[in-house]
Amino acid sequence: MSNDYKPGSIAPKSGQYEQVGPRGGKTGEERTVTRGEPLPPTPKPGMAYRLVDPTKHRSGR
């Protein structure tokens, strides 16, 4: 769970975050989150988010 983020934590990068189950399984659900914003709540307790597609833009961050 090293690259997983809990709901409510601040997104370190902008991009698509996939919801993952309590044991790390993929759910197929993604949310777009902007860097510095909190990650939204998940439908079930114990779920987390994983960055799957960082946003690409000019600044290269």
N, C-alpha and C positions, 0 to 999 in steps of 0.2 A: 504494500500500500504506500510505497514511497512517493509516487507521483499522483496520488489521489488527494482530493481536497474535500473537506466537509462542507455541507450546506451552511451558508452564512459567513464563510471565510472569504477574504478578499481575493479576487482573481489576480494572479501575478502577471498574466498576459491576456490580451484580447483574443478571442477566437471561439471555436466550437468546443463545448465541453460535453462529453458523453456521461450519462448517468450509469454508474456501475452498481451492481448488487452488493450485499454485505460481504460476500466471499470473493468479490472482484469480477464477477461475470458480467458480460456486456448485456445491455438492455435494448439497444437500438434507438434510445431516446437521446436527443442532443438539445442543448440550449446555447444560444449565442450570448456571450458575456463580454463586456468591455473591461479592460484592465482597470483596477482600482474599485470596481463595483463588487458588492457581495454576491456570492453564488445563491441562486434561488433555492427554496425548500424542495426536498424530494418527496415523492408520493408515499414512500414507506421509510420507517426508521432504519438506520444502519447503512443506508445507501450513501454514495459519495459521487464525486465528479472527477473525470480524467480529461485533460486537454488532448484532443485528437486532431485538431486542425487550427494552428495558430494563424491569426490574421496577417496577411502580407501587405505591407504598405511601404511608402517611400523611405521613411526614417530608418527602416531596417531593424527596429527594436523587437 
